[in-house]
Amino acid sequence: KIKAEAYFIHAKISHVQGNFSEALGNYQLASKLSPDFLPALFGLGQCFLARDDLDGASLMFEKILEIEPLCSEVLRLMFLIHCSKLSKGISVNESSSKALNLLPTVLKLFPQDPLIQTCAAVLYESGNHPKALEFYSNANAENSENFAVLNNFVVLKQNLKKTDEELDLKLLQKARSLNSDETLS
């Protein structure tokens, strides 16, 4: 356990310095020596996220949840990973199902988190427009600086005939401006 702790400390130093390859190797050594060492598993998951390896991160976070099923930050990350997989078109049905299963718990733990609310809105966009609009409203979408969020929010409002034409026009103009800014960068 002392050796695992030493590898973990070395991994943390590398992690903070942005050397994710070295951090990953040391987290792996720490977790091999002490498989229930949650901080090492969490660090591994973070390194996998930094490499955009969603499957690797999911594996680490699932191991943590086996040991500590109500670890709130890991539940939040798992929800966001499944939503990210959806947006990338990875395992769409499985990711959607897992995200929807986690949603009630994550909403209870993080009721004011705009990222959770926005992801929930996206989950419901294709099947339940009123629920999606509710989540976008909870996320304060009208103040978003993200073109897709702002655009989807206005379109849903218009589809559900919950529009304020003057406000929607301003929001659409803002969305167009954001879209042209994103196109330029």
C-alpha positions in Angstrom: 0.0 0.0 0.0 2.9 2.3 0.7 4.4 1.7 -2.7 1.0 2.3 -4.3 0.8 5.6 -2.4 4.2 6.6 -3.7 3.3 5.8 -7.3 0.1 7.8 -6.7 1.9 10.8 -5.4 4.3 10.7 -8.4 1.3 10.4 -10.7 -0.3 13.4 -9.1 2.8 15.5 -9.6 3.0 14.5 -13.3 -0.8 15.1 -13.7 -0.5 18.6 -12.3 2.4 19.3 -14.6 0.3 18.2 -17.6 2.4 15.1 -18.3 -0.5 12.7 -18.8 1.5 9.8 -20.2 3.7 9.6 -17.1 0.8 10.2 -14.8 -1.2 7.5 -16.5 1.7 5.0 -16.1 2.1 5.8 -12.4 -1.7 5.7 -11.7 -1.7 2.3 -13.4 1.1 1.0 -11.2 -0.6 2.4 -8.1 -3.9 0.8 -9.0 -2.3 -2.6 -9.8 -0.6 -2.6 -6.4 -3.8 -1.5 -4.7 -6.9 -2.3 -6.8 -9.3 -0.5 -4.4 -7.3 2.7 -4.2 -10.0 5.0 -5.5 -7.8 8.2 -5.9 -5.6 6.2 -8.3 -8.6 4.9 -10.3 -10.0 8.5 -10.4 -6.7 9.8 -11.7 -6.6 7.1 -14.3 -10.1 8.1 -15.4 -9.1 11.8 -15.6 -6.0 10.9 -17.7 -8.2 8.8 -20.1 -10.5 11.8 -20.4 -7.6 14.1 -21.2 -6.7 11.7 -24.0 -10.4 11.7 -25.1 -10.5 8.0 -24.4 -14.1 7.8 -23.2 -14.2 4.0 -23.0 -11.0 3.9 -20.8 -12.4 6.6 -18.5 -15.8 4.8 -18.3 -14.0 1.6 -17.2 -12.1 3.4 -14.4 -15.2 5.3 -13.2 -17.3 2.1 -13.3 -14.7 0.4 -11.0 -15.0 3.3 -8.6 -18.8 3.0 -8.6 -18.5 -0.7 -7.9 -16.7 0.2 -4.7 -18.5 3.5 -3.9 -21.9 3.5 -5.8 -22.9 6.9 -4.7 -19.8 8.8 -5.5 -21.4 12.0 -6.8 -18.6 13.4 -9.0 -18.1 10.0 -10.7 -21.9 9.7 -11.3 -21.8 13.2 -12.9 -18.8 12.3 -15.0 -20.4 9.0 -16.2 -23.5 10.9 -17.2 -21.4 13.5 -19.2 -19.4 10.7 -20.8 -22.5 9.0 -22.1 -23.9 12.3 -23.4 -20.5 13.0 -25.0 -20.6 9.6 -26.7 -24.1 10.4 -28.0 -22.9 13.7 -29.5 -20.1 11.8 -31.2 -22.4 9.1 -32.5 -20.7 6.4 -30.4 -23.0 3.5 -29.2 -26.0 5.8 -29.5 -28.7 3.5 -28.1 -26.5 2.2 -25.3 -25.2 5.7 -24.4 -28.7 7.2 -24.5 -30.1 4.4 -22.3 -27.3 4.7 -19.7 -27.5 8.5 -19.7 -31.3 8.4 -19.1 -30.8 5.9 -16.3 -28.3 8.1 -14.6 -30.2 11.3 -15.1 -32.6 11.2 -12.1 -29.7 10.6 -9.7 -27.5 13.2 -11.3 -30.3 15.8 -11.3 -30.9 15.1 -7.6 -27.2 15.5 -6.8 -26.6 18.5 -9.1 -30.0 20.3 -9.6 -28.5 23.6 -10.6 -25.7 22.4 -12.9 -26.3 24.0 -16.3 -24.2 21.4 -18.1 -26.3 18.6 -16.7 -29.5 20.5 -17.6 -28.3 21.1 -21.2 -27.3 17.5 -21.7 -30.7 16.4 -20.4 -32.3 18.8 -22.8 -30.4 17.3 -25.7 -31.4 13.8 -24.5 -35.1 14.7 -24.7 -35.0 16.8 -27.9 -36.0 14.1 -30.3 -38.7 12.5 -28.2 -40.1 15.0 -25.6 -40.0 18.6 -26.7 -41.7 20.0 -23.6 -39.3 18.2 -21.3 -36.3 19.4 -23.4 -37.5 23.0 -23.3 -37.9 22.7 -19.5 -34.3 21.5 -19.2 -33.0 24.3 -21.6 -34.9 26.8 -19.5 -33.4 25.4 -16.3 -30.0 25.7 -17.9 -30.6 29.4 -18.7 -30.2 28.6 -22.4 -31.2 32.1 -23.4 -27.9 33.4 -22.0 -25.8 30.6 -23.6 -22.8 31.5 -25.7 -23.1 28.2 -27.6 -24.8 28.4 -31.0 -26.3 25.0 -30.9 -27.8 25.4 -27.5 -29.3 28.8 -28.2 -30.6 27.7 -31.6 -32.2 24.5 -30.3 -33.8 26.4 -27.5 -35.4 28.9 -29.8 -36.5 26.3 -32.3 -38.1 24.2 -29.5 -39.9 27.3 -28.2 -41.3 28.1 -31.6 -42.3 24.5 -32.2 -44.2 24.5 -28.9 -45.7 27.9 -29.6 -44.1 29.3 -26.4 -42.6 32.2 -28.2 -42.0 35.9 -27.5 -41.2 37.0 -31.1 -39.1 40.0 -30.0 -37.0 37.9 -27.6 -36.7 35.0 -30.0 -35.5 37.4 -32.8 -32.8 38.7 -30.4 -31.8 35.2 -29.5 -31.7 34.1 -33.1 -29.5 37.1 -34.0 -27.2 36.2 -31.1 -27.1 32.6 -32.3 -26.2 33.7 -35.8 -23.5 36.0 -34.4 -22.1 33.1 -32.4 -22.2 30.8 -35.4 -20.3 33.2 -37.5 -17.7 33.7 -34.7 -17.3 29.9 -34.5 -16.9 29.6 -38.2 -14.2 32.2 -38.2 -12.2 30.5 -35.5 
